[in-house]
């Protein structure tokens, strides 16, 4: 088994200013999304200007940060919020939720749709291949920060890892599982699928379905939040509960997309 490396969560200190690795991972995710967006904009069926791409990334960043924080507070620490509503704004204490970030992004994309005149699903289809890169960067940030570790694993598992700040048991490095599945694998699947003209909603549907399935699987290896533990059946976690509607919605969007068979306009 392996021992978690002693990584300083602070990447850079300049006087009283501390730059954390987790924050840098967010910047990396947005930077990768911007690069992929510009690459995809070269395709004739993706009618996007440079200014629209910059605005899209900005709107997405607002949705991720605001929605992620609100989702974390509501989904995972609502009792603490009721006791101290101001805790919602104490972002320096940490805590972001993917599902909250997703809702935030979708709301911001609805606003972006009104601003640009592009249809909502035309926007989300263009955005979907970029999102897994943010997942990948975020999960690396979780690993570097030594948070969200996995469940106890067999000591015979070659990559089982001891997280000293958790306990002395070998555990699944679930952050790296999520990096590999929700990040790298999902990016490859959705990106390759989007390399040809696809019916409107199909790329979005595939992205939702893929993330929901990967997250549902990884939750069996990730340690449930201590204050929540299992939601039901002695195995269902909050992450699985929130991912289940994504799987169903992804299937519905994908099926409807191919039944409707409507393609985005070509520039």
Secondary structure as UniProt FT lines:
FT   STRAND          2..3
FT   STRAND          10..14
FT   TURN            15..16
FT   STRAND          17..20
FT   HELIX           21..40
FT   TURN            41..42
FT   TURN            44..45
FT   HELIX           50..62
FT   HELIX           63..67
FT   HELIX           68..76
FT   HELIX           78..83
FT   HELIX           85..89
FT   HELIX           91..93
FT   HELIX           98..116
FT   HELIX           120..144
FT   TURN            145..146
FT   TURN            155..156
FT   TURN            158..159
FT   STRAND          161..162
FT   TURN            164..166
FT   STRAND          170..171
FT   HELIX           174..178
FT   HELIX           179..185
FT   HELIX           186..193
FT   TURN            194..195
FT   TURN            200..201
FT   HELIX           202..218
FT   TURN            219..221
FT   TURN            226..228
FT   TURN            233..235
FT   HELIX           238..260
//
